[in-house]
């Protein structure tokens, strides 16, 4: 297994809440040379439906949010798989690792509607699957 470094394609992921605002628990992309994007990760403070619903082992759902097989969670651990899912869609289009990274960064949005522009709170924006797969190959 090859170890990833910044030069070889690692991408930082910050989390946003249901309103696409930066989640208070999440890291920030403070340096312009950091390759970073954001994705929905939940708020952890607004209630269950503002977090990310996930399957859990049968009977492990919490009393507060969960049912037998589902629960709501918040964290960058919930945001990163969303970015990985979009990356998989991009790979299915035949893109290599550099092309996937470029499409994720170019297709990211912010609250002010700018795409692919670095912002310390969002990195290169909130990943947008539709915009990412529409980026030129």
C-alpha positions in Angstrom: 0.0 0.0 0.0 1.4 3.4 -1.0 1.5 6.1 1.7 -0.2 9.3 0.6 1.5 12.7 1.1 0.3 16.2 0.2 2.2 15.9 -3.1 0.5 12.6 -4.0 -3.1 13.5 -3.6 -4.2 13.8 0.0 -7.3 16.0 0.4 -8.4 17.5 3.8 -12.2 17.4 4.5 -14.0 19.9 6.8 -17.6 19.5 7.8 -20.6 21.6 7.3 -24.1 21.5 8.9 -27.4 21.2 7.2 -27.3 24.9 6.2 -23.8 24.5 4.6 -22.3 26.5 7.4 -19.0 25.4 8.9 -19.6 23.0 11.7 -18.2 24.3 15.0 -16.3 21.1 15.8 -14.6 20.9 12.4 -11.1 21.8 11.4 -10.5 24.9 9.1 -8.4 25.1 5.9 -6.4 28.1 7.1 -3.5 27.8 4.7 -3.9 28.5 0.9 -1.5 25.6 0.1 -3.7 23.1 1.9 -5.8 21.0 -0.4 -9.1 21.1 1.4 -12.8 20.8 0.6 -15.9 20.7 2.8 -18.9 18.3 2.9 -22.0 17.7 5.0 -21.1 16.3 8.4 -23.9 17.5 10.6 -23.9 20.1 13.3 -23.9 18.0 16.5 -26.0 20.7 18.3 -29.2 21.4 16.3 -30.9 18.0 16.7 -30.9 14.6 15.0 -32.2 15.7 11.6 -29.3 18.2 11.1 -26.8 15.4 11.5 -26.0 12.6 9.0 -28.2 9.5 9.3 -26.3 6.2 9.1 -26.9 2.5 9.5 -25.7 1.0 12.8 -25.5 -2.6 14.0 -29.0 -3.9 14.8 -30.2 -2.6 18.1 -27.4 -0.1 18.5 -29.4 3.1 17.7 -29.4 5.7 20.4 -32.5 6.4 22.5 -32.3 10.1 21.5 -32.1 9.8 17.7 -31.9 6.3 16.6 -34.1 3.4 15.7 -33.1 -0.2 15.8 -30.9 0.0 12.6 -30.2 3.8 12.2 -28.8 6.7 14.1 -27.7 10.3 13.5 -24.1 11.3 13.8 -22.0 14.4 13.3 -18.3 14.7 12.5 -15.7 14.9 9.8 -16.0 11.1 9.8 -19.4 11.6 8.3 -18.2 14.3 5.8 -15.2 12.4 4.4 -17.2 9.4 3.1 -19.4 11.8 1.1 -16.3 13.2 -0.6 -15.1 9.6 -1.2 -18.4 8.8 -2.8 -18.2 11.7 -5.2 -14.5 10.8 -5.9 -15.8 7.3 -6.9 -18.3 8.8 -9.3 -15.5 10.8 -10.9 -13.2 7.7 -11.1 -16.1 5.9 -12.9 -15.9 8.6 -15.5 -12.3 7.5 -16.2 -10.5 10.3 -14.4 -7.1 9.6 -12.8 -6.3 10.8 -9.2 -5.2 14.3 -10.4 -8.4 14.6 -12.5 -10.6 13.5 -9.5 -8.9 16.1 -7.2 -9.2 18.8 -9.8 -13.0 18.1 -10.3 -13.6 18.0 -6.6 -11.8 21.4 -6.1 -13.2 23.1 -9.2 -16.8 21.9 -8.5 -16.9 23.0 -4.8 -19.4 25.8 -4.0 -19.6 28.3 -1.2 -22.5 30.3 0.3 -21.7 33.2 -2.1 -21.8 30.9 -5.1 -18.1 31.0 -6.1 -16.7 27.7 -7.4 -13.2 26.5 -6.9 -12.1 29.6 -5.0 -10.1 29.0 -1.8 -11.8 30.2 1.5 -10.2 29.6 4.9 -13.5 28.3 6.3 -14.5 26.0 3.4 -11.2 25.2 1.6 -12.1 25.1 -2.1 -15.8 24.8 -1.3 -18.5 22.4 -0.3 -18.3 19.3 -2.6 -21.1 19.3 -5.1 -21.5 15.9 -6.9 -23.5 17.3 -9.8 -21.0 20.1 -10.5 -18.0 17.8 -10.0 -19.1 15.2 -12.6 -19.9 18.1 -15.1 -16.3 19.3 -14.9 -14.3 18.8 -18.1 -12.5 15.5 -18.3 
